[in-house]
Amino acid sequence: MDEKQKKEMDEILGGIECPKDFKCYKSGFKELCKAQDFGLESFLVCLEDNKKCKFSYAVGSRYFCQCPLRSYIIKKLKK
């Protein structure tokens, strides 16, 4: 991760509350929930059973993730 990416991630971290205490970031991106980018700017397809995740919402039988940090990680860092 370069300095620009670090700064952008710090801005995201400062703007949200995470019920998992930013485990994805603190683990060096080793503990990431399973998600898939499907081309929309602020949304991912959630590939886990995250009915209790505050960033997850259902549309029909599919769940979508709105976590800005997870979105950044998958879209910019390709993880």
Secondary structure, DSSP 8 states (H G I E B T S, - for coil): --HHHHHHHHHHHHH---TTTTHHHHTTSSS---EEE-S-TT-EEE-S--TT-TTEEEETTEEEE--HHHHHHHHHS--
